[in-house]
Amino acid sequence: MYGRGRNILPMTGFIMLTILLLGGFALAKNTRARKLLDEYKTTTSKQNQDNNPMFDFIRKGVMLDKYTVDESAELSADGIDKITITSVCSDLNIYYGGTNKIDVKYYGSVQSDEKEKTPYLEVDKWGREAIIRIKYPAWNNISYYEQTTLDVIIPDNLTCDLDLRNTSGSISAEELKGGNISISTVSGAISPMRISGEVIELKSTSGSVTVGKINASGKFSFNAISGKCIIGSIDCKEADLKSTSGEINFSDVSSDEIFAKSISGNIDLVLKRGNADIETSSGKIKAKFADRFDKLKIKSISGKVTLSIPESSQFDAEIHTVSGKISCSDFSMQISSSGMNILKATVGNGDSRVDINTASGDVEIIKN
């Protein structure tokens, strides 16, 4: 009898130790999974999360429930001269309607470890500004998977400033109109068909920009990091276009002053008029003037420069290249200075000015 008791105690201790080890392992696994999800969510767009089996594998390490989001709000448009919208992990859609109210709807689904940690809609008015935003109850919430949409309907007769910001979500609209318009995305696409206003600003980080038409009575500025941009037509007084690790492709630009700069990306512009200053560090430059131009300055460190201008153009040209060929055979020039890497010449009466500098790339000037 006593012998049996002595044999049971070690077995009981072994079982308890096994339970503790398994429990500790499960807790460690759960904590690690939460940490991995935190890191993954902050560095990966929602689209990539949807299609990545690794994200689904990690998510299974945390006990998450699915919650439905369905919230609506409205705000009187009386006295409003600015609308600011801030969204995270949601697709933002802007519409225009016939009422005198700003209508907002936030809907979709969220997976989280607690319902109290799911994001929610907040609509407020500060002075003459309408504030619409998606908020999270706690900084360390665990809403790891979201498939949500934020719809905002603006009255047709309301002309005001717009400030739209979205992270890990797109911004879409048939039309955006107002005074000063600022649109910014991180890991999301910008795709309104038409944008019209006084001053228009587009900012994109790790996302694409596709716009049909830009019409700004003042300045239009564009700044993209690691993303492709295609804009059908731009009509403005001044254009400031910048891209880092991405292409600039504008097929119809009408502006008095144009500045375009790209780091590690090609520039392809079709210009109607004005002065242009174009620069790239590592990429090709293709610039075409459909009509007359005044001053054109192009600088390229590593890439070919192709300039296409009307056959009737009359201009002074000064072209320098360190390691590249110069070709201007389409035009009859009065050459004042020429060599292997330099050309100074005049076409016609020299009404306009062309300055081109390249370090490692050919230069070609051709007629349209």
Buried (B, 14 or more C-beta within 10 A) or exposed (E): EEEEEEEEEEEEEEEEEEEEEEEEEEEEEBEEBBEBBEEBBEEBBBBBBEEEEEBEEBBEBBEBEEBEBEBEBEBEBEEBBBBBBBBBBBBBBBEBEEBEBBBBBBBBBBBBBBEEBBBEBBBEBEEEBBBBBBEBBEEEBBBBBBBBBBBBBBBEEBEBBBBBBBBBBBBBBEBBBBBBBBBBBBBBBBBBBBBBBBBBBBBBBBBBBBBBBBBBBEBBBBBBBBBBBBBBBBBBBBBBBBBBBBBBBBEBBBBEBBBBBBBBBBBBBBBBBBBBBBBBBBBBBBBBBBBBBBBBBBBBBBBBBBBBBBEEBBBBBBBBBEEBEBBBEBBEBEEEEEEEBEBBBBBBEBEBBBBBBBBBBBBBBBEE
